[in-house]
């Protein structure tokens, strides 16, 4: 992993269920997140996603990329255009800084209206210098067995 490396984009369909469930899960009972009529009375075309749901989706995006051993250390985001049901948000990211096992990723999330979210996520990821876990130990053992078989003229 190097500075400038791009993460693959993630498309997220913005459904009414996602918006409402995210608001309920984060105990955000503001009517603009679950009542379309009241959201319209307040000037919005429909309900819209809250920041905590966006935070969770951004966290999912980077941990899906870096794996289950990645640990979020800091999520610093700013919202722009709202996510409404029926739209699609596309998250993209690029590695901005690498310091040992600490990585900072610049995140951008866009929808049909414009830029929904931007910011950075800092996380720690396992480094190759760390003690091998079960999966990497098994891979190392398999590689050693293949090398030994090859040296003996056999097939691994």
C-alpha positions in Angstrom: 0.0 0.0 0.0 1.3 3.4 -1.1 0.3 7.0 -0.9 -1.9 7.6 -3.9 -3.3 4.1 -4.1 -7.0 4.1 -5.0 -9.6 2.1 -3.2 -12.2 0.5 -5.5 -15.5 2.4 -5.6 -18.5 1.2 -3.6 -22.0 1.9 -4.9 -24.7 2.1 -2.2 -28.3 2.2 -3.1 -30.1 4.7 -0.9 -33.3 3.1 0.1 -36.1 4.5 2.4 -35.3 1.5 4.7 -31.6 2.4 4.9 -32.4 6.0 5.8 -35.0 5.2 8.4 -33.1 2.2 9.9 -29.9 4.2 10.2 -31.7 7.0 12.0 -33.4 4.6 14.4 -30.2 2.7 15.0 -28.4 5.9 16.0 -31.4 7.2 18.0 -31.8 10.2 15.7 -35.6 10.7 15.8 -35.6 14.0 13.8 -38.7 13.8 11.5 -36.7 14.7 8.4 -35.1 11.2 8.6 -38.4 9.2 8.7 -41.4 11.3 7.8 -41.5 12.3 4.1 -44.5 14.8 4.6 -42.8 16.6 7.4 -39.5 16.6 5.5 -41.3 18.2 2.6 -42.9 20.8 4.9 -39.4 21.8 5.9 -38.2 22.2 2.3 -36.7 18.8 1.5 -38.0 16.8 -1.4 -38.0 13.7 0.8 -36.4 12.2 4.0 -32.6 12.2 4.0 -29.8 10.2 5.6 -28.3 11.4 8.9 -24.6 11.9 9.5 -24.2 8.9 11.7 -25.5 6.5 9.0 -23.0 8.1 6.6 -20.3 7.7 9.2 -21.1 4.0 9.4 -21.1 3.6 5.7 -17.7 5.3 5.4 -16.3 3.1 8.1 -17.6 0.0 6.3 -16.1 1.1 3.1 -12.5 1.3 4.5 -12.7 -1.8 6.7 -14.1 -3.8 3.9 -11.1 -2.8 1.9 -8.4 -3.2 4.6 -9.9 -6.3 6.2 -11.4 -7.4 9.5 -8.2 -6.6 11.5 -8.3 -2.9 10.5 -9.2 -0.6 13.4 -10.8 2.8 12.8 -8.9 5.4 14.8 -10.5 8.6 13.5 -13.3 9.5 11.1 -13.5 13.2 10.1 -16.2 13.8 7.6 -18.3 16.7 6.4 -21.7 16.4 4.7 -22.8 18.2 1.6 -25.7 17.2 -0.7 -28.2 15.0 1.1 -28.8 11.3 0.4 -32.5 10.8 -0.5 -34.2 7.5 -1.2 -33.9 6.4 -4.8 -30.4 7.7 -5.3 -27.1 5.9 -5.3 -24.0 7.1 -3.4 -20.6 6.1 -4.8 -17.8 6.1 -2.2 -14.2 6.4 -3.5 -11.0 6.8 -1.6 -7.3 7.2 -1.9 -4.4 6.5 0.5 -3.2 9.9 1.6 -0.6 8.9 4.2 1.1 5.7 5.4 3.1 5.6 8.6 4.0 2.1 9.6 0.7 0.4 10.4 -1.3 3.7 10.4 -3.1 4.7 7.2 -5.1 7.8 6.4 -7.5 7.6 3.5 -9.2 10.5 1.8 -12.9 9.7 1.2 -15.4 11.2 -1.2 -19.0 10.1 -1.6 -21.1 11.5 -4.4 -24.8 11.0 -5.4 -27.0 12.3 -8.2 -27.2 15.8 -6.6 -23.4 16.2 -6.0 -20.9 15.6 -3.2 -22.6 14.0 -0.2 -19.5 13.4 2.0 -15.9 14.2 2.1 -13.2 13.8 4.7 -10.5 11.4 6.0 -10.4 8.2 7.9 -7.4 7.1 9.9 -7.0 3.4 10.7 -4.4 0.9 11.8 -3.8 -2.1 9.7 -1.7 -5.2 10.4 1.8 -4.8 9.0 3.8 -7.6 7.5 6.4 -7.0 10.2 3.9 -8.1 12.8 3.7 -11.6 14.1 1.9 -13.7 11.5 -1.7 -14.6 12.4 -3.2 -18.0 11.6 -4.0 -17.2 8.0 -0.5 -15.8 7.2 1.1 -18.6 9.1 -0.8 -21.1 7.0 0.2 -19.3 3.8 3.8 -19.3 4.9 3.7 -23.0 5.7 2.2 -23.8 2.3 4.8 -21.7 0.6 7.6 -23.5 2.5 6.1 -26.9 1.6 5.9 -25.9 -2.1 9.5 -24.7 -2.1 10.7 -27.9 -0.4 8.8 -30.0 -2.9 10.1 -28.0 -5.8 13.7 -28.3 -4.5 13.2 -32.1 -4.3 11.9 -32.2 -7.8 8.4 -33.1 -6.7 5.1 -31.3 -7.1 3.5 -29.4 -4.2 
